[in-house]
Amino acid sequence: MSDEGSLSQLRVPLERLQRLHPIRTWKVEVRADQLEEVKTPLQIGDVFVPSHHLVVVDVVLAKVSEGVAVNGTVVANWVAECSRCLRTIEGDALAQVEELFEENPREGESYPLGDEFLDLAAMVREAVLLELPVGVVRCPNTQECLEAAPEYASAKGKSGDEAEDSERRDPRWAALDELTFEEE
């Protein structure tokens, strides 16, 4: 699939809306790497959409007095590492889009309307990025995740808060328990 071919799938000819019986639906699948701007991947923190994954765009176009309204969904599959057990996990980013394309776009409120085409690429990229999870990402099955994470600091011989605290410690930081600091 060539770059030009994929990007042209996100360019909707406006003549479709000017017909006697307009064709208003637009459903396409494009590779995630076709949405990357200047080699910047679709990524927020450690969560990303692999470049070979498909992004599905399913929208309905409507001619309105201000320009063209675009409503529908954008779906992409993301990949991340579980912050607890470090296994690779996947999820879907499902974005509901309701956007306006107009001749004089207002920054942050609408997108530019071309003379012959409606370019959906910027809208799709932003929709996917806004739906990626932010912060700590954990396995959906918590029990399985806890079993996969290595045991650390048994609570034997400790009382109350100390035992509870040691059970919640992350094994990746175990070496820090050995550090001692000299007091002046």
Beta strands, then each sheet from edge to edge (+ up, - down):
strand 1: 11-13
strand 2: 25-31
strand 3: 43-44
strand 4: 47-48
strand 5: 54-64
strand 6: 67-81
strand 7: 88-102
strand 8: 111-112
strand 9: 117-119
sheet 1: 1+ 9-
sheet 2: 2+ 5- 6+ 7- 8-
sheet 3: 3+ 4-
end
